[in-house]
Amino acid sequence: MDEIQSQSDHYRSSSSSASSPASRVPAFNFFYLRKPGSLGQPISFEDSPEWEDTDADVRVEEGGGDSINAATTSVSPSLSKLNSGSLPSPHLPEGAAVARKIAGASVAWKDLTVTIGGERKYSDNVVKGSNGYALPGTMTVIMGPAKSGKSTLLRAIAGRLPPAAKMYGEIFVNGAKMHMPYGSYGLVDLETTLIGSLTVREYLYYSAVLQLPGFFSQKKSVVEEAIHAMSLGDFANKLIGGHCFMKGLPSGERRRVAIARELVMRPQILFIDEPLYHLDSVSALLMMVTLKKLTSTGCTLIFTLNQSSTEVFGLFDRICLLSNGNTLFFGETLACLQHFSNAGFPCPIMQSPSDHFLRAINTDFDRIIAMCKNWQDDNGDFSAVNMDTAVAICTLEATYKSSADAAAVETMIMRLTEKEGPLLKSKGNASNATRIAVLTWRSLLIMSREFKYYWLRLILYMLLTLCIGTIFSGLGHSLSSVVTRVAAIFVFVSFTSLLSIAGVPVLMKEIKIYASEESNQHSGALAFLFGQLLSSIPFLFLISISSSLVFYFLIGLRDEFSLLMYFVLNFFMCLLVNEGLMLAVVSLWKNIFQSVLTLVTIHAVLMLAAGYFRIRSELPRPVWTHPLSYIAFHTYSIQGLLENEYLGVNFAIGQVRSISGFQALHSAYDISPRSNAKWENVLVLFLMAVGYRILVFVLLHFYARKNVSLHRLFRGKHDSTA
């Protein structure tokens, strides 16, 4: 403790020339200090006689009432301080203070600890004994350096921790230990997958239809409210990802679209992970002003932030400051500045408060100081702050634990949890039939607009088929052409199946969209698979009929309509099986490079086992015959096409003798002499297509069930710790 005190005193003396009000400027210019004579008192919304308006008037009804009512004001205390000149800040747009439309909910967490194995060098505790709360109509920010536990704490409060995490402690919603039902809250991830080929209005409308029950016409007003709430009116009819020579939405507008997607449910609590991620200063300020306007409707807003400008900092109501999982402060924004000043680390003039916080508690700055130890500038030292960060963290943590601010937080949590308020209710969701119809129609719309992923693939299929057809054209129908025609059919089936791997990026994008929507319960594995299947059928059928026509007539196969239709059907089923295989691999890896590498390897092995390079009956039995030749869809497709072409055909040998098509193929490829054998091969292809999609369903459903069971486990721990 003596070392900490000496280090702290050294920092006070080193920074006094840069931050002392007496030596530099009048005291009223220091927005981070209280008025003179009140430095020893903590700042809290419960003990601030100088501010008449408060964030929330939490009261327990007497005379039979047992609910906690949070009456929010139209303008928060932070804005009152801003308007009084305490903190510089932009003015909110006109209409920011509006009547509350959402019945907000209070959230409180007590002794919250989260452990994740291997996340920390010396300890698995990512969050350590955190206490805090959030009230309706307010903005609560969780701030700290990288890997300080911000996102983990946010997800713990929302009940959306990863499977490897374990949580201890209590979380209260309106004073009750309960989970937040569907529709009562929304979570915006750091990376949200948007659909670039849809306009903002279309994307939000389809999201609303997937989430909300009721008729389609009732969703339009909800979508327009979300567009207005996030100030997206000027971008409502623009494509999110752009088209041809048109640019897509800037990163700031994309982030607001992701938030608007959650607003269509009118959540009472909204969690946002890094709302200012990848935004410039202007976009960041616009984003925070928009969110501040959103809180005026009564929504409880909790989000994480790495750092912010002074103007953005002035919009926050409360701040939870973390470092290495430890809570260094929780309370009002001005109180945090006062807390640093009381601990001996006042914010220098002309420096953003968030920058000062991170400078004091981010251990990475120690390396910078060490690197620039001998660097002298015109003003002397490279940095006016030459303290040990670990000492600053210990000082701030010890000061906060013994301060009246920490006691005020515990008192407020006790008041919020002593009586149970109204329970949050689920708003219901759309039926599976509705979701399947919406996903199918949305996918068809995306296909019609995604030229490089769909129409370019169709052109490539046509070019490849044209090349194969011209190489093997003019074969005739003699006995000598049988072997060459077998080679042509093998090359056609194998190469077109291999070309299908070009669709991996499309499937990867669909899986990411599904994962993003499923994480917030907007979709399900069954609805996704049926929607993907129904939407892919027209595209695959278009490929199969166009490629089959080109190949069929260039090769000169038998000129019968029924045989041509079978050829189209067989090739369509082959593409459908291949699509299911790709979907299974992409669902397993969720990475383009690994998926492509795996699929190329699988196709190469299946082509070797398809019975062309060596007749199926002569393949080595342990591996190549059983099981590879039986799971190779190439085998059944080629068999069916050859049986369609050669069964019932005779070839004359001389003037007297003739052999059947089955006998002619006997030395080139294994087929069945039965007349209905080709339909059996189509049936096998159909069963394989179904089997692959069942496998995808199991993969997706197991992943979703694991997350849901984990969510219930965490909520069950809340109840067991009561």
C-alpha positions, -999 to 999 in steps of 0.1 A, spaced: 0 0 0 30 24 7 42 17 -29 7 25 -43 5 57 -22 39 68 -34 31 61 -70 -2 79 -67 15 109 -51 41 109 -78 14 109 -105 -4 138 -87 27 159 -87 36 150 -123 2 159 -137 -4 190 -115 12 213 -140 -10 200 -167 -43 198 -148 -43 220 -117 -71 245 -118 -52 269 -96 -22 271 -119 -38 270 -153 -74 281 -156 -104 290 -135 -121 261 -117 -154 265 -136 -137 254 -169 -131 219 -154 -162 200 -163 -149 169 -145 -149 185 -111 -178 193 -88 -185 227 -76 -160 240 -50 -167 227 -15 -182 193 -25 -152 173 -36 -156 149 -7 -191 138 -16 -199 112 -41 -220 119 -71 -251 98 -74 -286 103 -87 -299 97 -52 -277 123 -35 -276 153 -58 -295 183 -45 -281 205 -71 -300 186 -98 -337 186 -94 -344 161 -122 -334 125 -116 -331 95 -139 -358 75 -123 -381 78 -94 -382 43 -81 -409 38 -55 -427 9 -39 -464 13 -40 -481 12 -6 -516 0 -1 -515 -33 -19 -491 -25 -48 -460 -46 -51 -445 -33 -83 -416 -10 -89 -425 19 -111 -398 37 -130 -410 71 -141 -387 84 -167 -384 121 -176 -383 134 -211 -348 147 -207 -322 127 -188 -299 143 -161 -270 140 -184 -287 162 -209 -295 186 -181 -259 188 -172 -250 193 -209 -275 221 -212 -262 238 -181 -227 239 -197 -211 213 -175 -202 191 -205 -200 202 -241 -224 183 -263 -244 186 -295 -281 194 -293 -305 166 -299 -326 168 -331 -360 182 -329 -385 158 -315 -359 140 -294 -380 143 -262 -411 124 -270 -437 107 -250 -427 73 -239 -441 45 -261 -423 16 -245 -428 3 -210 -392 0 -200 -378 -25 -176 -352 -21 -149 -322 -45 -149 -299 -52 -119 -270 -76 -116 -254 -85 -83 -220 -103 -76 -219 -113 -113 -189 -135 -121 -182 -152 -154 -155 -178 -159 -142 -190 -193 -114 -216 -193 -82 -204 -209 -93 -168 -214 -70 -152 -188 -33 -159 -182 -36 -161 -144 -73 -165 -138 -103 -179 -157 -125 -151 -143 -134 -128 -171 -159 -108 -150 -153 -106 -113 -181 -98 -88 -197 -70 -109 -226 -50 -94 -248 -25 -114 -282 -16 -128 -299 0 -157 -332 20 -155 -358 27 -182 -351 56 -204 -314 57 -197 -281 48 -214 -258 26 -194 -223 21 -210 -199 -6 -201 -164 8 -209 -129 -5 -207 -98 -15 -227 -97 -45 -250 -102 -79 -232 -115 -62 -201 -147 -82 -200 -171 -57 -216 -188 -79 -241 -188 -109 -217 -206 -88 -190 -231 -76 -216 -239 -111 -228 -241 -124 -193 -268 -98 -185 -286 -107 -217 -283 -144 -210 -263 -150 -242 -229 -163 -231 -209 -187 -252 -211 -225 -244 -177 -225 -226 -187 -198 -201 -200 -203 -166 -218 -176 -147 -224 -171 -110 -244 -143 -94 -279 -129 -97 -297 -109 -124 -330 -92 -118 -355 -79 -143 -381 -56 -127 -370 -69 -93 -376 -106 -102 -350 -133 -110 -363 -144 -143 -352 -148 -179 -361 -122 -205 -388 -138 -228 -388 -136 -266 -395 -101 -279 -389 -83 -246 -352 -76 -253 -329 -73 -283 -292 -79 -287 -271 -64 -315 -238 -82 -320 -205 -66 -329 -207 -82 -363 -242 -84 -378 -247 -101 -411 -269 -79 -433 -283 -88 -468 -267 -65 -492 -291 -72 -521 -321 -59 -502 -331 -23 -495 -333 -11 -459 -371 -11 -459 -372 -46 -475 -347 -60 -450 -365 -46 -420 -399 -57 -434 -388 -93 -439 -372 -92 -404 -405 -80 -390 -425 -107 -407 -401 -134 -394 -403 -121 -359 -439 -109 -353 -472 -128 -354 -502 -114 -373 -509 -103 -408 -483 -89 -432 -500 -55 -435 -497 -49 -398 -459 -51 -400 -454 -20 -422 -462 5 -395 -437 -12 -372 -410 -11 -399 -416 26 -405 -414 33 -368 -380 15 -367 -368 34 -397 -378 67 -381 -363 58 -347 -329 52 -362 -331 81 -386 -329 59 -417 -356 77 -437 -331 90 -464 -317 55 -469 -349 34 -467 -351 26 -504 -313 21 -510 -297 -13 -513 -277 -21 -482 -248 -35 -502 -251 -15 -533 -255 -28 -569 -233 -26 -599 -218 9 -598 -239 20 -569 -222 21 -535 -237 5 -505 -246 21 -472 -218 36 -451 -207 17 -420 -227 40 -397 -259 35 -415 -253 -3 -417 -249 -3 -379 -281 16 -375 -299 -9 -398 -287 -37 -375 -301 -19 -345 -334 -12 -363 -338 -49 -370 -341 -54 -332 -364 -24 -328 -392 -40 -349 -401 -61 -319 -403 -29 -297 -380 -44 -270 -381 -31 -235 -344 -37 -231 -318 -33 -258 -282 -46 -256 -257 -34 -282 -221 -46 -284 -199 -17 -296 -224 5 -314 -196 28 -326 -175 -1 -341 -156 12 -372 -174 46 -372 -157 79 -376 -163 108 -352 -192 123 -371 -210 89 -376 -203 80 -340 -219 112 -327 -249 108 -350 -253 72 -338 -252 82 -301 -276 111 -306 -300 87 -323 -297 62 -295 -303 90 -270 -335 99 -288 -344 62 -286 -341 62 -248 -367 90 -246 -393 64 -256 -386 45 -224 -363 18 -237 -336 6 -214 -303 8 -233 -271 -11 -222 -241 -12 -245 -203 -16 -246 -178 10 -257 -141 11 -260 -137 49 -260 -156 80 -271 -152 117 -278 -161 143 -252 -194 150 -270 -204 114 -270 -193 109 -234 -217 137 -224 -247 117 -236 -242 88 -213 -263 85 -181 -242 59 -163 -209 42 -168 -195 8 -157 -157 9 -160 -139 -24 -163 -103 -35 -163 -93 -71 -165 -128 -81 -153 -127 -58 -122 -152 -31 -117 -133 2 -112 -164 23 -111 -202 23 -116 -223 54 -115 -231 86 -133 -206 99 -159 -197 130 -139 -192 109 -108 -167 88 -127 -146 119 -135 -149 129 -98 -139 94 -88 -106 96 -108 -100 131 -94 -105 118 -58 -82 89 -65 -54 112 -76 -58 110 -113 -77 141 -125 -85 144 -161 -62 169 -178 -77 198 -196 -83 194 -234 -84 156 -230 -114 134 -236 -127 117 -204 -128 83 -221 -92 87 -234 -81 96 -199 -99 66 -184 -82 42 -208 -48 59 -204 -50 52 -167 -62 16 -168 -48 2 -200 -16 -18 -194 -6 -14 -230 4 21 -223 32 9 -201 49 -6 -231 46 27 -250 61 46 -221 90 21 -219 96 24 -257 97 62 -255 115 64 -222 143 85 -235 122 104 -260 121 141 -252 99 166 -269 97 204 -268 77 203 -235 100 178 -218 87 143 -212 70 123 -239 40 118 -216 29 137 -186 15 105 -172 45 84 -160 28 61 -135 25 23 -134 -8 13 -148 -12 -16 -124 -8 8 -95 -35 31 -110 -59 2 -113 -53 -10 -78 -58 26 -65 -90 31 -85 -104 -2 -74 -96 3 -38 -110 38 -38 -142 27 -54 -148 -2 -30 -145 21 0 -164 50 -16 -200 61 -11 -206 55 -48 -203 17 -44 -226 19 -14 -251 38 -34 -251 12 -61 -257 -16 -35 -285 5 -20 -301 10 -54 -299 -27 -62 -316 -35 -29 -344 -11 -37 -348 -24 -72 -350 -61 -60 -369 -59 -27 -402 -59 -46 -411 -77 -78 -425 -55 -106 -445 -66 -136 -431 -96 -153 -420 -93 -189 -442 -112 -213 -434 -128 -246 -449 -110 -276 -453 -142 -296 -436 -151 -329 -444 -160 -364 -455 -196 -373 -431 -220 -391 -453 -219 -422 -450 -181 -423 -413 -182 -418 -408 -208 -446 -428 -187 -470 -410 -155 -461 -375 -171 -463 -384 -187 -497 -396 -155 -512 -367 -135 -497 -342 -160 -512 -358 -158 -546 -356 -120 -545 -319 -122 -535 -312 -147 -564 -328 -123 -589 -304 -95 -578 -272 -114 -571 -257 -115 -606 -222 -128 -596 -234 -155 -574 -263 -169 -594 -266 -157 -630 -228 -159 -635 -229 -195 -623 -256 -203 -648 -234 -188 -676 -204 -209 -664 -225 -240 -664 -236 -233 -700 -200 -226 -711 -187 -258 -695 -215 -279 -710 -208 -263 -744 -171 -272 -741 -179 -308 -731 -205 -311 -759 -183 -298 -786 -154 -321 -776 -176 -352 -777 -198 -342 -806 -203 -363 -837 -199 -397 -820 -227 -414 -839 -246 -445 -827 -223 -473 -836 -209 -499 -812 -175 -482 -812 -190 -450 -798 -202 -466 -766 -169 -462 -746 -165 -426 -757 -201 -418 -748 -196 -433 -714 -166 -410 -710 -187 -380 -721 -214 -387 -695 -189 -392 -668 -171 -359 -676 -204 -341 -678 -217 -353 -644 -183 -350 -626 -172 -316 -639 -206 -299 -635 -208 -313 -599 -173 -299 -593 -183 -266 -607 -210 -264 -581 -184 -256 -555 -184 -221 -569 -217 -217 -549 -199 -221 -515 -198 -183 -509 -235 -181 -514 -242 -210 -490 -217 -195 -465 -236 -162 -466 -269 -180 -461 -255 -199 -431 -242 -166 -416 -276 -149 -421 -293 -179 -405 -269 -179 -375 -275 -142 -370 -313 -146 -372 -314 -178 -351 -293 -163 -323 -321 -138 -317 -348 -165 -324 -359 -149 -356 -356 -182 -375 -352 -219 -369 -333 -248 -385 -364 -263 -400 -377 -231 -415 -343 -222 -429 -338 -256 -445 -372 -256 -462 -369 -220 -473 -334 -227 -487 -346 -259 -505 -377 -243 -520 -358 -213 -532 -330 -233 -547 -352 -256 -567 -361 -231 -595 -324 -221 -599 -311 -257 -600 -339 -267 -624 -329 -238 -647 -293 -250 -646 -303 -286 -652 -327 -280 -681 -304 -255 -699 -272 -277 -695 -290 -309 -703 -304 -295 -736 -270 -283 -748 -252 -315 -738 -280 -339 -750 -282 -326 -785 -245 -319 -790 -236 -355 -780 -264 -369 -801 -282 -390 -775 -314 -409 -784 -340 -385 -798 -370 -393 -776 -388 -368 -754 -393 -392 -725 -356 -400 -725 -347 -363 -726 -370 -356 -696 -354 -384 -676 -320 -369 -684 -331 -335 -671 -346 -351 -640 -315 -372 -633 -292 -343 -636 -315 -321 -614 -314 -347 -586 -276 -349 -590 -274 -311 -585 -298 -313 -555 -277 -340 -538 -245 -319 -544 -262 -288 -530 -271 -308 -498 -235 -320 -496 -221 -285 -499 -246 -272 -473 -235 -299 -448 -198 -292 -453 -204 -254 -450 -225 -259 -419 -198 -280 -403 -168 -257 -410 -184 -223 -414 -153 -212 -433 -150 -207 -470 -114 -220 -474 -119 -251 -453 -152 -258 -470 -138 -255 -505 -108 -276 -496 -130 -303 -481 -154 -304 -510 -127 -306 -536 -112 -336 -517 -146 -353 -514 -154 -348 -551 -120 -362 -561 -125 -393 -540 -161 -398 -551 -150 -395 -588 -124 -422 -583 -150 -445 -567 -177 -438 -593 -168 -468 -614 -154 -451 -645 -117 -454 -640 -122 -490 -628 -154 -509 -630 -173 -509 -598 -173 -547 -594 -135 -547 -597 -128 -520 -571 -110 -531 -539 -137 -540 -515 -125 -528 -481 -127 -490 -488 -134 -483 -525 -164 -506 -530 -177 -504 -494 -186 -477 -486 -172 -452 -511 -188 -464 -543 -221 -466 -525 -220 -431 -511 -208 -416 -544 -238 -398 -560 -219 -398 -593 -223 -436 -595 -261 -435 -594 -264 -405 -617 -241 -420 -643 -257 -455 -640 -292 -440 -645 -281 -419 -676 -264 -449 -692 -294 -472 -685 -317 -445 -700 -296 -444 -731 -287 -481 -737 -313 -504 -722 -336 -516 -750 -310 -508 -777 -293 -535 -799 -261 -531 -818 -256 -552 -850 -224 -572 -854 -222 -581 -890 -253 -590 -909 -266 -618 -886 -255 -612 -850 -264 -584 -826 -258 -576 -789 -279 -556 -764 -269 -522 -750 -263 -539 -716 -238 -563 -732 -221 -534 -750 -216 -516 -717 -205 -546 -697 -168 -539 -701 -171 -501 -698 -195 -495 -669 -216 -515 -645 -253 -511 -651 -284 -532 -642 -303 -550 -670 -337 -544 -653 -360 -520 -671 -368 -500 -640 -333 -497 -628 -329 -461 -639 -358 -451 -617 -342 -468 -588 -311 -447 -593 -332 -415 -593 -349 -427 -561 -315 -433 -545 -304 -398 -555 -336 -384 -539 -330 -402 -507 -294 -389 -506 -307 -354 -511 -331 -358 -482 -303 -375 -461 -279 -347 -465 -305 -321 -455 -314 -342 -425 -277 -341 -416 -277 -303 -420 -307 -300 -398 -290 -321 -371 -259 -299 -372 -279 -267 -371 -304 -279 -345 -278 -294 -322 -258 -261 -323 -290 -242 -315 -302 -266 -288 -268 -263 -271 -271 -226 -269 -307 -227 -257 -299 -253 -230 -269 -232 -219 -292 -202 -217 -316 -221 -195 -288 -235 -174 -275 -200 -166 -310 -188 -157 -315 -218 -135 -283 -209 -116 -298 -175 -109 -328 -192 -91 -306 -217 -72 -285 -189 -57 -315 -172 -42 
